[in-house]
């Protein structure tokens, strides 16, 4: 009886480990299909919050003009970058045109957006962020000045 109880206990422990790994892998698998998708179209933006933010600063004077955001969706476990220059809209080859990037630390995956002519903002598509960390960065030019900002990882 004792030997069969030990075998049952060992089998139960192994089943618990397998079950736990399936739960863990399932969370990652559920988020992975969101890589490269639009957070609004997928509904992920409905559970979004600002995970991190940072000022976009003049690289010479340090003056802040605009903000970069790392957005996080708790429902989808995804992240994306959003920038707002706080300046007049982008005028190609003149001023205030830039980009935002979301970067996943675990594998270096990145997605970039560019603010369109007439716009002072852009939003990237999203990346899976289940069980990993990511950050956002943004840059733009205004005449001879360059501006840059980077959030911490989340």
Secondary structure, 3 states (H helix, E strand, C coil): CHHHHHHHHHHHHHHHHHHHHHHHHHHHHHHHCCCCCCCCCCCHHHHEEEEEEEEEEECCCCCEEEEEEEEEECCCCEEEEEEECCCCCEECCCEEEEEEEEEECCCCCEEEEECCECCCEEECCCEECCCCCEEEEEEEEECCEEEEEECCCC
